[in-house]
Amino acid sequence: MTEQYVWDLKEIDETQVAVVGGKAAHLGALSRIDGVRVPAGFCVTTDAFRRIMAEAPSLDERLDLLSRVDPDDREAIRTLSAQIRRTIEEIAVPDDLAAAITRALARLGEQAACAVRSSATAEDLPTASFAGQQDTYLNVVGPPAVLQHVSRCWASLFTERAVTYRRRNGIDHRTVHMAVVVQQMVFPQASGILFTADPVTGNRKVATVDAGFGLGEALVSGLVNPDVFKVRDGEVVAKEIAAKERAVQALADGGTREVAVEAQRQEQPALTDAQAVRLVQLGRRIEAHFGRPQDIEWCLADDGFQIVQSRPVTTLFPVPEADDAENHVYVSVGHQQMMTDAMKPLGLSTWQLTAMAPMHTAGGRLFVDVTRRLASPASRAGLLDLIGKGDPLTRDALETVLDRDGFVPSLPDAAPGKPPAGGAPAPIATDPAVVTELIERSQASVAALERDIRSKTGPALFDFLLEAFEEHKRVLGDPVSMQAIMAGMEATWWLNDKLYEWLGEKNVADTLTLSAPDNITSEMGLALLDVADAIRPYPEVVTFLQGVQEGGARDEVVRDEAVRGGGARHDGVRHEGARHDDVCHEGFLDELAKLTGGPEARDAIEAYLDRYGMRCVGEIDITRPRWRERPTTLVPVILDNVRNFGPGAAERRFEEGRQKALKKEQDVLARLRALPDGDRKADETKRMIDRVRTFIGYREYPKYGIISRYFVYKQALLGEAERLARAGVLAEREDVFYLTFQEFHEVVRSHQVDEQLIRERKEAFRSYQALTPPRVLTSDGEAVNGSYRRDDVPTGALTGLPVSAGTVEGRARVVLDMADADLEAGDILVTAFTDPSWSPLFVGIAGLVTEVGGLMTHGAVIAREYGLPAVVGVAQATRLIRDGQRIRVHGTDGYVEILS
């Protein structure tokens, strides 16, 4: 019986995490890699831990309490975790277990100095490193001391930081077990950490070595600044040698102590360049074995390196797969589409199948490879100009990559006489009938899709959808549609450039485009004011909807708790629960009809959902729940509109905007005519004003058409998933969200599903949610986000891109989820990004600040439509601005001041 409790490290490999924990599994695997030295040792397995836990029945009750504690209630976590640790440490190690540990210790030398280290089963995983969550004890001498520290390691599974980390990562405490590694102690001259990829830039070809004197605890604990070596292609390309005044050394009778480093040694490098290069070569061998970048703890003793730990680096953004060894430059699609959240596989693959350009996936996001366009001088200039108009940060990031000699190859321009790819579309007449016809064609295409898809099921549905995706792309790529979009954008740029040149006024087009016709997204926001008008006269309906809103907020807590607790029916995304109708009052519209005024209120909401119910936050991901599927999302916004506006607000707001635009037009033309050559300038400007007002509203329609089609696709796909779930092929219908479109097609054909693949995809998606996608990503793994190179912003202000003119001061409301919005008139909305689904909130705010966005992205267009001062592309705005602070938004000049 005793042998199951102790395994020699050489018996272990990375497949045995459940028995030996992450750290021991990695150490066992390391010890098998040719040329890698690992200190000898053994592992006390998770069987021993489970036996100890069974010795104290009271632990069960405390674990129950711990699983119910709010992750933010630090005091309760601190108290409960301390009680659990104390109970574990007080349990006597059974004789047979103690004897097994002592026998293994004798093989190292009974009085050998040892390192005793925790090795939890949820540790050093590809998606969560759990670094520093449990404990390590160095220079432990003799069997009694080793046994005592093994108990301490078991108890360290319940440190406050480990408990909190698990709760935040949705990991159940009962599913995690603790093994303990006991290794021969190394007494190094130097030690430190090696990252086989640069942890700051993400560059996979640059390794970073942190080094200090003595034991590595001095570096890990922050006692000293390390020497830092950057190594690329077998040579040190940069280094910083720190003044290392302190070190940690082992004591002769056990334990460690902090000591002063002799003055003459403090600024000597802890490693030579040759040693740093040799260490990185070892690291590359380890990285190749595990198949991903590693964070490696190392010791240098007698001029030989010993590896004491290796774990995956989990914070790096993944690199898109390429079928060659060439350099590639990728641009984030999410930053263009205003949706930088991770997407599920069905969402990614559907967007890829319906997009106009080839797209690559990495980290749950989409990227376009722009390497070839950057390589040719002619296409490069056009690409940089277009991207720069949309998002200066992405342009700056691309220029940063281009500045690196040789990374982007140089290709010749197109042959003389051959037009460059992606050139400007042919001009189009300024005729409102063009827009009317485009909208009618789009509506007819969606109606045909709805009609033709009804009879399709099984494999035939997927064949039909592949044809529908081609029609989707045909509609999207309609040359007239592209001309109309470009006409509106080019007229905007012309007006801003020329009127600044002629009149010295910035961003004049922002006022000239107020209440432009045919803008489906701004109409969507105003239409919700009309819904509020239908509800406002009926107090009973308002009270009922307030109850629905409060119930939704409570259910949000339920969902979050299920997510944190790893509930089987939830995947870790807020608002993404699989079976929600029973909790979230999604049947509230039927209940509404029973109240006084209820039928009128229900009809108004239903009419709104008929026109806009296909929309939702993050709508480019087909797996996201639509408003029609989850109408409670709209209830807080409707109630805000009831509270903050009076009857007829929508029509009044639109007319006020139209009048402001007309007045601005008259003012601009009069001032131009007073200039030299003024009649010509005024006539040209009038033509451009007519042009921008004709076409700028249509800028929003193609996205509405895409999302209308997406909802039709989704309903059909969910019908198939429902049939598979009823047949027992799927555990639940939403499991198909973790399959690509092609994989879903195959499951429908074969009636077989790989459940392990779905579990892995759910875990991967959870890990992707924690990553922030870069604007630009290279094939070396370098994440480049660009910067504003401006000197006209006041000290302390947050720099961004001006997209809607004006200055406004007010209370910042930091909103990360539209359903959590609680806005008063005059508030300034601060959020990560806005897609069209956010526009209903715009009618009730005074200004807008976002982390992502460009001059022509949806949030910017609608902010201008409504006359809201707006600054977008403000890095980390939701972290740097606190909810409730007073801020001033300079929408003309592109910066935000924090006033309180």
Helices and strands as residue ranges (DSSP letters): G 2-5, E 6-8, G 9-11, G 14-16, H 17-31, E 41-44, H 46-54, H 58-68, H 74-90, H 95-108, E 113-120, E 136-141, H 143-155, G 156-158, H 160-168, G 173-175, E 178-184, E 190-195, E 206-213, H 217-220, E 227-232, E 235-240, E 246-250, E 256-260, H 273-290, E 294-301, E 304-312, E 329-332, H 334-337, H 345-354, E 360-362, E 365-369, H 371-375, H 377-390, H 392-402, H 432-453, H 458-476, H 479-503, H 509-512, H 520-535, H 539-564, H 588-592, H 598-612, G 631-634, H 635-644, H 649-673, H 678-695, G 696-700, H 701-726, G 733-738, H 741-750, H 755-769, E 776-778, E 783-784, E 798-799, E 801-804, E 807-814, G 818-820, E 828-831, G 836-838, H 839-842, E 847-850, H 858-866, E 870-872, H 877-880, E 886-890, E 895-898
